[in-house]
Amino acid sequence: MLEEGATIPFIARYRKERTGSLDEVAITTIRDRLQEFEEYDKRKDAIVKSLTERNLLTEELQKKIDGAESLAQLEDIYLPFRPKKRTKATIAREKGLEPLAKLLLEQSLTVDPDKEAQAYISEEKGVKKVAEALQGARDIIAEMVSEDADVRAMLREHFALEAVLNSKVVKDKEVEGIKFKDYYDWQEPASKAASHRLLAILRGQNEGVLKVTVQPEADRTIKSIQKIYRKNFCPSWEHVREAIEDSYKRMLSSSIENEFLKTIKDKAEEEAIRVFCINLREKLMEAPLGQKTVLAIDPGFRTGCKTVVLDPQGKLLENTVIYISQSEKALEASAILIKQLIVKYKVQAIAFGNGTASRETEAFIKSLKLPPQIVVVMVDESGASIYSASEVAREEFPDYDVTVRGAVSIGRRLMDPLAELVKIDPKSIGVGQYQHDVDQSNLKKGLDDVVMSCVNGVGVEVNTASKQLLSYVSGLGPQLAKNIVAYREANGPFKNRKALQKVPKLGPKTFEQAAGFLRIRNSDNPLDRSAVHPESYSIVEQMAKDLNCGIEDLLKDEKLRAKIDLHKYVTDSVGLPTLNDIVNELS
């Protein structure tokens, strides 16, 4: 279904029979896992192609590649064959020292390494001494160890269990990096590091204030590699032991550290994004005040408090400025003005931002002793300034400055948080920490998923929704949202869901994805006001027919709905999960 272009809200809501009623979280996990598999397949194909082109692909190697269970395993198998720059080991191989290295690895009790090395002394190949031959052999062994898939797998586990996160302040950065002072001399097991702390430490490293290492104790780690290679205690073993130590210190420790650091950073980012998403959902799903006349105030000291009045649809009726901190005279004039606006427009609620001067504004409103039926609410104004300077705001209010637009946004947030907040980049809503430290594409994907889930969970009134809100509806996107608004403006409000099919470029597939999430309040078909999908209208019609009543009667009468025997309407494509949803929607 994902490959066919179905959205997560659509699959979760209208295709329960095909998924065994999987929820949005499970379907999102499947989508993300599928993408990981696609990346894995792409990399695998690239590796096989590279090996084939260089005539290095054997049957045994193909088996290993096919058996790799992760991207890390795949890279480990490919590592010895990856084209590389000239290393100490390649230079030693050019000198013909590989057989000597293999002989040392056998650790035969009868082999004298010094004697064997004499056979490799060659002026022509640049090996002048026994010590040079043995050093070259050790370089080859060191590289072989660093490319050993079993060693790397063991080290990954070892790092996960034993690595210690260590951060120290960079010399002469104590004053400049004072905000990181808690981490000037920090140490803890990497596996236990809280995600927010790890991200803070890594930010300190990126800003050049902290030096960070994530390493297990070196001697113990080297001994664990030696256990893999040791066969006998003999003169050859001493050379192998020395090569292993060199391999770990020169190559493996930094390579696995970088890999491990990426793993724990990814995990920390995942947690940070998860918290972002939870907070964003809470913010978007805050209860709307609904369609009421609202007076909204954007507090300020020096430049005064920008004040607007909005009608129940959020349309700007009037804007002005009040001054509450300049003088007694200004304060009195402001009090008179607010009372006049309340009477003139029959204001039902007052919203004011929680930024600068919010406490003073709240005290001022309380001092007015307004009627108790007027609701007074402090509204979180995070991102209001970003909205007011955006293209969306300029398009909505071309003749007003940013301060007026900001006050409008505060008022509308009280009336309908979801409809207003979708106009702002989710990252600007102020719902988490370290938003600039985490992977931006993953953050965007996570937050967009939440916005889409909320918008489709609530449903959208197609005749009043902004194009920003419509763009998050399942199957639509920015261009179709624009087309819907343009069609609505040219032809008047949509009379029913069927009329949506007249919108340019809104074809049958898109209609299937979007229709159930779009509401038409004054439609001639009562089901157009519900989340019942048009594909199921015939089921509801049959239910009404069987009960000798109209659809409106089913909506109004609980006793009638109780008489519906759902098993009667089960078919190959429609099961009880969908039928239960339909009855819930009717109620």
NUZA-603771 format. One record per residue (C-alpha): z, y, x; residue in one letter. Coordinates in steps of 0.05 Angstrom, whole numbers, plus 32768, in hexadecimal, padded with zeros to 4 digits. Layout:
REM residues N
ZYXa/...
This chain:
REM residues 587
800080008000m/800F80308039l/7FCB80208058e/7FAB80308014e/7FCB80758017g/8006806A7FE8a/804280977FF5t/8089807F7FFEi/80A380A07FBDp/806A80807F96f/8075803A7FB2i/80C1803F7FA7a/80BB805A7F60r/807D80397F42y/806F7FF97F69r/80B37FD67F66k/80947F937F53e/80697F927F92r/80A37FA27FC1t/80DE7F7E7F9Fg/80FB7FC37F8Ds/81017FDC7FD5l/811E80227FD8d/8101805E7FFEe/812D8051803Bv/8113800A8043a/80CA801F8038i/80D28058806Bt/80EE8026809Dt/80B27FF88091i/80818032809Br/80A2804780DCd/80A67FFF80F6r/805D7FF680E5l/804C8034810Fq/807480168149e/804B7FD58143f/800A7FFD8142e/801F80208183e/80317FDD81A1y/7FEE7FBF818Ed/7FC97FFB81AAk/7FEE7FF581EDr/7FE47FAA81EFk/7F987FB281E4d/7F957FE7821Ca/7FBA7FB8824Ci/7F8E7F7C823Dv/7F507FA88245k/7F687FC38289s/7F787F7D82A3l/7F367F618289t/7F0D7F9882AAe/7F307F8A82EDr/7F287F3E82E6n/7F737F3482E8l/7F7E7F1582A3l/7F907ECB82A8t/7FA17E9B8270e/7FEA7E9B8286e/7FED7EE78287l/7FCD7EEB8242q/80037EBB8227k/803A7EE88245k/801A7F268226i/80147F0481E2d/805D7EEF81E5g/80787F3581F6a/80A77F4A81BEe/80AE7F9481CFs/808A7FCD81F1l/80BB7FC9822Ca/80AC7F7E8236q/80627F8C8233l/80677FC38268e/80917F958294d/805B7F5F8292i/80267F9282A3y/804E7FB682D9l/80387F8A8315p/7FEF7F948300f/7FF17FDE82F1r/7FC380078320p/7FF3802A834Fk/7FF3805B8389k/7FFB803F83CFr/8043802983D8t/806A800C8412k/805B7FC783F5a/800F7FD283EFt/800E7FEA8438i/80347FAB844Ca/80047F7F8424r/7FC97FA18447e/7FEA7F8B8489k/7FE97F438470g/80347F3C8468l/80367F1F8421e/803B7ED58439p/80777EE88463l/80987F088427a/808C7ECA83FCk/80A87E9E8434l/80E87EC88437l/80F07EC383EBl/80F07E7683F1e/81317E7C841Bq/81257E3B843Fs/815F7E25846Bl/81307E1084A3t/810A7E5384A7v/811A7E8584DFd/80FF7EC884C5p/80F97EE7850Bd/80CF7EAD8524k/80A37EAC84E5e/80997EF884EBa/807B7EF38531q/803D7ED38513a/802F7F1584EDy/80317F43852Ai/7FEB7F618530s/7FD57FA08554e/7F977FA18528e/7FC07FA284E8k/7FF47FD28503g/802F7FA18506v/804C7FAA854Ck/80927F8A8546k/80B67F538522v/80E37F878501a/80A57FAA84E4e/808A7F6984C8a/80CD7F5984A7l/80D47FA0848Cq/808E7F9A846Cg/80A17F57844Ea/80E17F768431r/80B87FAF8414d/808C7F7C83F0i/80C97F5783D6i/80E97F9883BFa/80AB7FA98396e/80A77F62837Am/80F07F678363v/80E47FAC8344s/80A97F8F831Ce/80CD7F4F8306d/80CF7F4E82BAa/810E7F2382B9d/81337F5282E8v/811F7F8F82BFr/81357F6D827Da/81787F5A829Dm/81827FA282B7l/81747FC08272r/81AC7F968256e/81D97FA78291h/81CD7FF28288f/81DA7FED823Da/821E7FCD824Al/82357FED828Ce/821280308297a/823E806D829Dv/822780B28285l/823A80E382BCn/822E812F82BBs/8240816282F1k/823381AC82F4v/81FB81C28323v/821581ED835Dk/82198238834Dd/8209822D8303k/8252822E82ECe/824F827582CEv/8208827282B3e/821482308290g/8259823F8274i/82478223822Fk/824281DE824Ff/828581E38273k/82A181A6824Ed/826E817C8273y/8276819982B9y/8299815882CEd/828E81268296w/828E80DB8298q/828C80A68261e/826B80628251p/82248073823Da/822680418203s/8260806881E4k/824480AE81EDa/824180D281AAa/81FA80E98198s/820D81338194h/8230813081D8r/81F5810D81FAl/81C4814181DEl/81F1817A81F6a/81F5815C823Ci/81A98151823Fl/819F81998228r/81CB81AF8262g/819F81858291q/815F81A48274n/817C81EA827Fe/818B81D982C8g/81D781DF82C0v/81EA819582C2l/81D6815B82EFk/81D7811B82C5v/81D780D282DAt/81DB809382AFv/81E9805A82DEq/8214801B82E2p/823D800C8321e/820780008356a/82277FC6837Ed/82357F9C8341r/81EE7FA88327t/81CE7F958369i/81F87F54836Bk/81E07F428326s/81977F47833Ei/81A77F1F837Dq/81C17EE68352k/817B7EDF8334i/815A7ED88379y/818E7EB483A4r/817D7E6C83B5k/81A07E6183F8n/81CE7E868428f/819F7E888464c/817E7EBB8493p/81447EC48461s/81767ED5842Aw/81907F108453e/814B7F2F8451h/81427F218407v/81887F3F83F9r/81767F7E8420e/81337F8483FAa/81587F7E83B7i/81887FB583CAe/814D7FE283DFd/81277FD0839Fs/81617FE48372y/817380258397k/812C803C83A4r/810780258364m/812C8000832El/8169802C8324s/8142806B8315s/810D804682ECs/813F802282BFi/816B806082BBe/8131808A82A1n/81208053826Fe/8169804B8259f/817380968254l/8136809A8227k/8152806181FBt/8196808281F1i/817680C781E8k/814880AA81B2d/8184808B8190k/81AB80CD8193a/816E80F28178e/816880BF8140e/81B080CB812De/81A781188131a/816981138105i/818E80E580D4r/81C6811A80CDv/8191815080C4f/81718128808Cc/81B2811B8068i/81C58165806Bn/8180817B8055l/8181814C8019r/81C581688004e/81AB81AF800Ak/816A81A27FE4l/818D817B7FADm/81C481AF7FA0e/81CA81BA7F55a/819B81F27F3Fp/81B8822A7F14l/817982267EEAg/8150825B7EC8q/817E82977EC4k/817782E17ED3t/819482EA7F19v/81A983267F41l/81A483157F8Ba/81C2833A7FC6i/81B083338010d/81EF83518031p/81ED8383806Ag/821683BA8089f/81ED83F280A9r/81AD83EA8081t/81D183D98040g/81CC839D8012c/8186838D7FF8k/818D837F7FADt/815A83607F7Ev/815883497F35v/8130830A7F24l/811C82F17EE0d/812A82A87ECBp/80E782937EEBq/80FA82B37F2Dg/80CB82EF7F24k/80E283307F46l/80F583647F12l/8115839A7F3Ce/812D83A77F83n/815C83DA7FA1t/819083E47FD8v/81DB83EC7FD0i/820B84068006y/825183E88006i/826C83FB804Bs/825484438056q/8283846E802Cs/82AD846E7FECe/827784987FCAk/824084657FDDa/826D842C7FC5l/8278844C7F81e/822D84597F79a/821E84117F8Bs/825083F77F58a/823084227F21i/81EA840A7F35l/81FD83C07F33i/821E83C77EEFk/81E083EB7ED4q/81B283B37EEEl/81DE837E7ECEi/81DB83A17E8Av/819083B37E8Fk/8178836C7EA0y/81B083447E7Fk/81C183247EC2v/81E082DF7EBCq/81F082D07F05a/81FA82F37F48i/81E582D37F8Aa/81F782F07FCEf/81E782D68014g/821B82BA8043n/820582E18081g/821D8323809Et/8249834C806Ea/824E8312803Cs/829A83188036r/82968363802Ae/826083577FF5t/828A83227FD3e/82C683517FD1a/829A83897FB5f/827F835C7F7Ci/82C683457F6Bk/82DD838E7F68s/82A9839B7F30l/82D2836F7F00k/829383537EE0l/829483297EA0p/82AB82E17EB0p/826A82C27E95q/824382E17ECFi/824282AB7F05v/824C82C57F4Cv/823582967F85v/8232829D7FD1m/81F0827E7FE7v/81DF8261802Cd/81A9828F8046e/819382648082s/8149826D808Bg/814382A68059a/812C82D58090s/80F882A180A6i/80DE829C805Ey/80DC82E98056s/80B082F08094a/808382B58082s/803D82B48068e/805782948027v/808482D0801Ba/804D8302802Dr/802082DF7FFBe/805582E17FC4e/806C83297FD2f/8036834F7FF8p/805283937FE3d/809A83887FF7y/80BB8386803Cd/80E0834B805Bv/812583628043t/811183607FFAv/80F0831C8003r/813183028024g/815B83187FE7a/812982F77FB8v/812F82B67FDFs/817B82B87FD9i/817782C17F8Dg/8144828A7F85r/816D825A7FAFr/81A3825F7F7Bl/817382537F42m/814F82187F61d/816182067FA9p/812B81D07FAFl/80F181FB7F96a/810482357FC4e/8117820E8004l/80D581E78006v/80B4822A8019k/80D98228805Ci/80CE81FA8097d/810681C6808Dp/811E81D280D5k/812F821B80C3s/815E8209808Ai/8198820180BAg/81AF81BA80ADv/81BE819C80F2g/81C981A4813Cq/819A819B8177y/815B81A4814Eq/813481BD818Bh/814D818381B7d/81348149818Cv/80EC812F8188d/80CA8163815Cq/80988135813Cs/80CF81038128n/80FA813C810Dl/80C0815780E4k/80AF811280C9k/80F8810580B6g/810281488094l/80BE81468070d/80D181018056d/8112811E803Av/80EF81598019v/80BA812B7FFBm/80EF80FB7FE2s/811781347FC1c/80DB81567FA2v/80C181157F85n/810680FD7F71g/810F813B7F46v/80C781437F2Eg/809F81837F2Cv/808C81AE7EF0e/804281B67EFFv/803881F77ED7n/806D821F7EFCt/807381FF7F41a/805D82257F80s/802782067FABk/805D81F97FE1q/808481CE7FB0l/804681AB7F96l/802F819B7FDDs/806A816A7FE5y/805881447FA6v/804280FC7FB4s/7FF880FA7FC5g/7FEA81457FC2l/7FF3816D8003g/7FE581B7800Fp/7F9B81B97FFBq/7FA281967FB8l/7FE181BE7FA9a/7FB781FD7FB4k/7F8081E17F86n/7FB281D37F4Fi/7FCF821A7F51v/7F8882377F52a/7F73820C7F17y/7FB2821F7EF1r/7FA6826A7EFDe/7F5D82657EE8a/7F6582387EABn/7FAC82437E93g/7FE582117E93p/7FD681C67E92f/7FDD81A97E4Ck/7FE881617E63n/7FE781357EA1r/7FA0811E7E92k/7F8781667E9Ea/7F9D81607EE7l/7F5F81357EF3q/7F3481737EE8k/7F5181947F27v/7F1D81947F5Fp/7F25815B7F91k/7F5E813A7F69l/7F4080F57F62g/7F5A80B57F40p/7F80809E7F7Ek/7FA580E07F85t/7FB280E37F3Af/7FD2809E7F3Fe/7FFF80B47F78q/801380F87F5Ba/801380F47F0Fa/805780D47F05g/8079810A7F2Df/805981457F09l/8078815D7EC8r/805881857E90i/809081A17E66r/806781B67E29n/8036817D7E29s/801A81607DE9d/8030811C7E04n/807C81187E0Bp/807580E57E44l/8055811C7E6Fd/809C813B7E73r/80B880FA7E92s/80B180D07ED0a/808D809A7EA9v/804B80907ECDh/800B80997EA3p/7FF880517EB5e/8034803B7E8Cs/802980667E4Ey/8008802C7E2As/804880037E33i/8072803A7E12v/803F80427DDBe/80437FF77DCEq/80907FFB7DCDm/808D80327D99a/8059800C7D70k/80847FCD7D70d/80BF7FF67D56l/8094801A7D22n/80A5805F7D3Fc/808780977D69g/809380A37DB3i/80BD80E27DA1e/80EB80B47D78d/80F580877DB4l/810980C37DDEl/813B80DC7DABk/815A809C7D8Fd/818680717DBCe/818C803B7D86k/814180337D84l/813E802C7DD0r/81757FF77DCDa/81487FCC7DA2k/81127FC77DD8i/810C7F807DF3d/80F17F8E7E3Al/80DE7F457E47h/80A87F4C7E12k/80837F7F7E3Dy/80847F5B7E80v/803E7F4E7E9Ct/80227F377EDFd/80247F7F7EFAs/805F7F9C7ED3v/80A37F7D7EDBg/80EA7F8D7EC5l/80F77FC07EFDp/80BF7FED7EE2t/80D27FE07E99l/811B7FF27EA7n/810380337EC9d/80D880447E8Ci/8112803B7E5Bv/814180647E88n/810C809B7E89e/810680997E3Dl/815180A57E38s/
